[in-house]
């Protein structure tokens, strides 16, 4: 988890207390908060003490304040910023606390002088890819549910979609004020504090605690990221964050990009179903992997048979590709439920219970 020392300086004591309390208890980032309502006390403190962020109201920022011990100074104002302070980044003072928390991270990542390094030597990150060459098989639903179940089991989990057109907006809250396109832009720009962008752009599923990004604003943003850049991003997250599980939701294409990224995964979950044409596709995929000599990919694959019901002919322990089916997921007619006018996955249904059992057994 990223840690920040933040000074909040504002003459409004009620506001200062409220925002200090919110930031200090915000679970997604470790904010160490010190607040001031008097300019003289702030000046004395800044003479000797260092801080990452100074969030200050315009009336307290005067020329005689020494900012040499401050990494980034941010103006906190409900109005238009004074012309004399236009050189400073600023935020809207009166907005939801979580937006202020994220904006502080995003602004800090842009203006800080030093690179932030997170020591995650004790974290054993696992990258799990969810893939199938079969379209419409429920891959995204399975990927989201796997991520949620890992998060519910106490693992810090990040869900990433590699699809140009993402459907998970029906399963997770997305306001699109910040999205995955912003992160991909900073990836291409080789931003030195990419981990700050990740922390500032991520969303948190309130039902499970799983982290995720809102989908890209344009499908081309996904297409413009090279294979090497995707691999760099995954390695960066693995080495510079404290995520224990990284869930990748692939599209159904069989191409060089997917094959190479799948090879970076510690585990691949391959979905199949009882459709004969779909099984032929799976068979062709494995034949091509054999032709290409990609044995290391097929060796770390779990095969999940999705949407089993009484009308399906369940394959006993082998499918036509000669591989063992690791788990069967039942069809769940109550898969989606409405909570506060929002569709979400039923965490108590047979589908979710099957994913929960699969994770436990695996």
C-alpha positions in Angstrom: 0.0 0.0 0.0 1.2 3.5 -0.9 1.9 5.7 2.1 1.6 9.5 2.1 2.4 12.3 4.6 -0.2 15.0 4.0 -0.5 18.5 5.6 -4.0 20.0 5.4 -4.1 23.8 6.0 -7.5 25.5 6.1 -9.0 28.2 8.3 -12.3 26.2 8.4 -11.7 24.0 11.4 -14.9 21.9 10.8 -13.9 21.2 7.2 -10.3 20.4 8.2 -11.4 17.9 10.9 -13.8 16.2 8.5 -11.5 15.7 5.6 -8.6 14.8 7.9 -10.7 12.1 9.5 -11.9 10.8 6.1 -8.4 10.5 4.5 -6.8 9.0 7.6 -9.4 6.2 7.6 -9.5 5.6 3.8 -8.6 2.0 3.4 -7.2 2.1 -0.1 -4.2 4.4 0.7 -2.2 5.0 3.9 -2.6 8.7 4.5 -0.7 10.2 7.5 -2.6 13.4 8.1 -1.5 16.5 10.0 -3.8 19.6 9.9 -3.4 23.3 10.6 -5.9 26.2 10.8 -3.3 28.9 11.8 -0.7 30.1 9.3 2.0 30.8 11.9 1.9 27.2 13.2 2.1 25.9 9.7 5.1 28.1 8.9 6.9 26.8 12.0 6.2 23.2 11.1 7.4 23.5 7.5 10.8 25.0 8.6 12.0 21.6 9.9 9.5 18.9 8.8 9.1 17.3 5.4 5.8 16.3 3.8 4.7 14.7 0.5 1.6 16.8 0.0 0.5 20.2 1.2 -3.2 20.7 0.6 -3.8 24.3 1.4 -6.5 27.0 1.0 -5.5 30.1 -1.0 -5.8 32.5 2.0 -3.1 30.5 3.9 -0.6 30.3 1.0 1.5 33.4 1.2 5.0 34.3 -0.1 6.6 33.9 3.3 5.8 30.2 3.6 8.8 28.1 2.9 7.8 25.2 0.7 11.3 23.6 0.3 10.3 20.6 2.4 7.1 20.0 0.4 7.1 17.6 -2.5 3.8 18.8 -4.0 1.6 21.8 -3.1 -2.1 21.6 -4.1 -4.5 24.5 -3.8 -7.8 23.4 -2.1 -10.6 25.9 -3.2 -14.3 26.0 -3.9 -13.8 28.9 -6.3 -11.8 29.8 -9.2 -8.1 29.8 -8.3 -6.5 33.3 -7.8 -4.3 34.4 -10.8 -1.2 34.6 -8.5 -1.5 30.9 -7.7 -2.1 29.5 -11.3 1.3 27.8 -11.2 0.0 25.3 -8.6 -2.3 22.4 -9.2 -5.7 22.6 -7.5 -8.8 20.6 -6.6 -12.4 21.4 -5.8 -12.7 21.7 -2.1 -16.3 20.5 -1.8 -16.6 17.1 -3.5 -16.9 13.5 -2.2 -14.0 12.4 0.0 -13.0 9.5 -2.2 -12.6 11.8 -5.2 -10.4 14.1 -3.2 -8.3 11.1 -2.1 -7.8 9.9 -5.7 -7.1 13.4 -7.0 -4.3 13.8 -4.4 -2.7 10.7 -5.7 -3.0 11.6 -9.4 -1.7 15.1 -8.9 1.2 13.9 -6.7 2.2 11.3 -9.4 2.4 14.1 -12.0 4.3 16.7 -10.0 6.5 14.9 -7.5 10.2 15.1 -8.0 11.1 11.6 -6.9 10.0 8.1 -8.0 7.9 6.3 -5.4 9.0 2.7 -4.8 6.9 0.2 -2.9 8.7 -2.7 -1.2 6.6 -5.8 -1.9 9.3 -8.4 -1.2 6.8 -10.3 0.9 4.1 -10.4 -1.7 3.8 -13.5 -3.9 1.8 -12.2 -6.8 -0.1 -14.6 -9.0 -1.3 -13.7 -12.5 -4.4 -15.7 -13.5 -5.7 -15.5 -17.1 -9.3 -16.3 -18.0 -9.5 -17.3 -21.6 -11.5 -19.2 -24.3 -11.5 -19.1 -28.0 -15.2 -19.5 -27.8 -17.2 -16.2 -27.8 -20.1 -15.7 -25.5 -19.2 -18.5 -23.2 -19.4 -16.4 -20.0 -15.7 -15.7 -19.8 -16.0 -12.2 -18.3 -18.6 -13.2 -15.8 -16.3 -16.0 -14.6 -13.3 -13.7 -14.5 -15.1 -11.1 -12.4 -16.5 -13.7 -10.0 -13.0 -15.3 -9.6 -11.6 -11.9 -8.7 -14.4 -11.2 -6.2 -14.1 -14.6 -4.5 -10.3 -14.1 -4.1 -11.0 -10.7 -2.6 -13.6 -12.1 -0.3 -11.0 -14.7 0.8 -8.7 -11.9 2.0 -6.4 -11.6 -1.1 -5.7 -8.2 -2.4 -7.0 -8.6 -6.0 -6.8 -6.6 -9.2 -9.1 -7.3 -12.2 -7.9 -6.2 -15.6 -9.8 -6.5 -18.9 -7.8 -6.9 -22.1 -11.0 -6.6 -24.2 -11.5 -3.7 -26.6 -15.2 -3.7 -25.8 -15.8 -4.6 -22.2 -19.1 -6.0 -20.8 -18.2 -5.9 -17.2 -19.8 -2.5 -16.7 -23.0 -4.5 -16.2 -21.3 -6.2 -13.2 -19.2 -3.5 -11.6 -19.8 0.2 -10.9 -18.1 2.5 -13.4 -18.5 6.3 -13.5 -15.9 6.8 -16.3 -14.5 10.0 -14.8 -11.2 8.0 -14.7 -10.7 4.9 -16.7 -8.2 2.4 -18.1 -7.3 4.7 -21.0 -5.6 7.1 -18.6 -3.4 4.3 -17.2 -2.5 3.1 -20.7 -1.6 6.6 -21.7 0.9 6.9 -18.8 2.2 3.4 -19.6 3.1 4.5 -23.1 4.6 7.8 -21.8 6.9 5.7 -19.5 5.6 7.6 -16.4 8.0 7.0 -13.6 5.3 6.8 -11.0 2.9 4.5 -12.7 2.1 2.9 -9.4 0.6 6.2 -8.3 -1.6 6.2 -11.4 -2.8 2.7 -10.6 -3.7 3.7 -7.1 -5.4 6.9 -8.2 -7.4 5.3 -11.1 -8.5 2.1 -9.5 -12.0 1.4 -8.3 -13.0 -0.9 -5.5 -16.0 -3.2 -5.6 -17.9 -2.5 -2.4 -19.4 -6.0 -2.1 -16.1 -7.9 -2.3 -13.2 -5.4 -2.1 -11.8 -6.4 -5.5 -9.9 -3.6 -7.3 -10.5 -2.8 -11.0 -10.4 -0.1 -13.6 -13.3 1.4 -15.6 -13.1 0.3 -19.3 -11.2 2.3 -21.8 -12.9 5.3 -23.4 -12.1 4.1 -26.9 -11.4 0.5 -28.1 -8.3 1.9 -30.0 -6.6 2.6 -26.7 -6.4 -1.1 -26.1 -5.2 -1.9 -29.7 -2.4 0.7 -29.6 -0.7 -1.1 -26.6 2.1 -3.4 -27.9 2.7 -6.9 -26.7 5.8 -5.8 -24.9 4.0 -2.9 -23.2 1.3 -5.3 -21.9 4.0 -7.5 -20.5 5.8 -4.5 -19.0 2.6 -3.4 -17.3 2.0 -6.8 -15.7 5.6 -7.1 -14.5 5.5 -3.6 -13.1 2.3 -4.4 -11.2 3.8 -7.7 -10.0 7.0 -6.0 -8.8 5.8 -2.6 -7.6 2.4 -3.3 -5.9 1.0 -5.4 -3.1 -1.5 -7.3 -5.2 -1.6 -11.0 -4.5 -3.9 -12.0 -7.3 -4.1 -10.3 -10.7 -7.0 -11.5 -12.8 -6.8 -11.0 -16.6 -10.0 -11.1 -18.7 -8.9 -12.0 -22.3 -10.8 -11.5 -25.5 -11.5 -14.7 -27.5 -9.0 -14.0 -30.3 -6.2 -16.5 -31.1 -3.4 -14.2 -31.9 0.2 -13.5 -31.0 -0.7 -10.9 -28.3 -3.0 -13.3 -26.4 -0.6 -16.2 -26.7 2.4 -14.3 -25.4 0.4 -12.7 -22.5 -1.1 -16.1 -21.6 2.4 -17.4 -21.3 3.1 -14.7 -18.7 0.3 -16.1 -16.5 1.0 -18.3 -13.6 -2.3 -20.1 -14.2 -4.7 -20.0 -17.2 -8.4 -20.9 -16.8 -9.8 -22.2 -20.1 -13.5 -22.2 -20.4 -15.4 -24.8 -22.5 -19.0 -25.8 -22.9 -21.1 -28.6 -24.4 -21.4 -27.1 -27.8 -19.8 -29.4 -30.4 -18.6 -26.6 -32.6 -17.0 -24.9 -29.6 -15.2 -28.1 -28.6 -13.8 -28.2 -32.2 -12.4 -24.7 -31.7 -10.7 -25.8 -28.4 -9.3 -28.9 -30.2 -7.9 -26.7 -33.0 -6.4 -24.3 -30.5 -4.4 -27.1 -28.7 -3.3 -28.6 -32.1 -1.9 -25.2 -33.0 -0.1 -24.9 -29.7 1.5 -28.2 -30.3 2.5 -27.2 -33.8 4.1 -24.0 -32.4 5.8 -25.9 -29.6 4.1 -23.9 -26.9 4.0 -26.7 -24.2 4.6 -24.3 -21.3 1.2 -22.7 -21.9 -0.8 -25.9 -22.0 0.9 -27.2 -18.9 -0.5 -24.5 -16.5 -4.2 -24.7 -17.7 -7.2 -25.5 -15.7 -10.2 -26.4 -17.9 -13.6 -25.3 -16.6 -16.8 -26.6 -18.1 -19.3 -23.7 -17.9 -23.1 -23.7 -17.7 -23.8 -27.4 -16.9 -27.5 -28.2 -16.5 -29.7 -31.3 -16.4 -30.2 -31.1 -20.2 -26.4 -31.2 -20.9 -24.6 -34.4 -21.6 -21.8 -34.0 -19.0 -18.4 -35.3 -20.2 -17.1 -37.7 -17.7 -13.5 -36.7 -17.1 -12.1 -36.0 -20.6 -13.1 -33.6 -23.3 -12.2 -34.1 -27.0 -8.8 -32.5 -26.6 -7.7 -35.3 -24.3 -7.3 -33.0 -21.3 -8.9 -33.5 -17.9 -11.8 -31.2 -17.0 -10.8 -29.6 -13.7 -14.2 -28.3 -12.7 -17.8 -28.0 -13.7 -19.8 -24.8 -13.2 -23.6 -25.2 -13.1 -26.1 -23.1 -15.0 -27.6 -20.5 -12.5 -30.9 -19.0 -13.5 -30.5 -16.5 -10.6 -27.0 -15.5 -11.6 -27.7 -11.7 -11.7 -29.6 -9.9 -9.0 -30.6 -6.2 -8.5 -29.3 -4.3 -5.5 -30.3 -0.6 -5.3 -31.3 -0.6 -9.0 -27.8 -2.0 -10.0 -27.3 -5.4 -11.5 -24.6 -7.5 -9.7 -23.6 -11.1 -9.4 -25.5 -13.2 -6.9 -22.7 -14.1 -4.4 -24.9 -16.7 -2.7 -26.1 -18.5 -5.9 -25.0 -21.8 -7.3 -22.6 -20.2 -9.8 -20.8 -18.2 -7.1 -20.7 -21.2 -4.8 -19.1 -23.3 -7.6 -16.4 -20.6 -8.2 -15.8 -20.4 -4.5 -15.3 -24.2 -4.3 -13.0 -24.2 -7.3 -10.8 -21.6 -5.7 -10.8 -23.5 -2.4 -9.9 -26.8 -4.1 -7.3 -25.1 -6.3 
